């Protein structure tokens, strides 16, 4: 045990005194996760329109009374001035994106019978290059279309019923559940991949590992010391990545309109953190095996990404209906598959459908497999032929 800690301290001291490595371990995962999540959320316009800032900046002229509800819902006002000169001014403001929309009804507006040739024309001036203007136009076009006389109506827009029964939060959560775990695991994995590859395959490539093998230190202790160092780095990087994710959730929730997305308890955040850390321990131990059996750093870094893709591709596919249905057929068995159990738990949290009780088997399974893989590294170190490249 003493030799293990001596090696681990030496390796950690080398990592933590190198400014470039410090940035890779503590700052890079945070920047990657927070940056990508912020970019992803920025691609979606905030959907909450309860504030005055989200109201449509537009006017209507000579509107019949039964259209006022639609205009009020958009926050539009009756034009303060309605002469021809002012109307031209409004059009120019729309073109310059200073005004969103202008709706003009004819003074003798009337709803004609179906098939009538005498139709009143409603003029709607908007700017399709202005997102708020185009959204307002689309909404009003739908309203006017729904209010035209027909033989029968379908899902009358003036009805108070909600016809679309889709759980929007759950569907958006599925998409986020496929993307966010991929970003988090990728950020930490890339850091650990470089360090693990250089820690063993790098020492082997430069002949330094052969020097260590002739010292009176047991090979399994040497393997355990190097493994312990990479696992500690994995935990530190996981904390950095998790912080980036946690700080991004509120912004993502706001832009996607997910009211309950950040209303998690402290225990939920702790469970989420543990699932991330333990899964990355498994991946880091796999990286150590790859580094041990590789002849050099190049070979190690070529093989290593395969493990990440094996888990990340299913994560991304889980946002699709067919693959999601197949996964759900496994039920609780998903939580007993190393690494995938953490991804599945993160997806459950993102889709607002999770159970804290699964964190126990998740942590147990991941730690168990990480321990087994570290034991395998020790066995590989005892094989002089593999360590010395034959």
ABEGO torsion letter per residue (X at the ends): XAAAAAAAAAAAAAAAABAAAAAAAAAAAAAAAAAAAAAAAAABBBABAABAAABBBBBBBGBBAAAAAAAAAAGBBBBABABAAAAAAAAAAAAAGABABBBBBBAABBBBBBGBABBBBBBBBBBAABAAAAAAAAAAAAAAAAABBBABBBGBAABABBABABBAAAAAAAAAAAAAAAAAAAAAAAAAAAAAAAAAAAAAAAGAAAAAAABABBAAAAAAAAAAAAAAAAAAAAAAAAAAAAAAAAAAAAAAGBAAAAABBAAAAAAAAAAAAAAAAAAAAAAAAAAAABABAAAAAAAAAAAAAAAAAAAAAAABAAAAAAAAAAEAAAAABBGAAAAAAAAAAAAGBBBAAAAAAAAAAAAAAAAAAAAAAAAAAABAAAAAGX
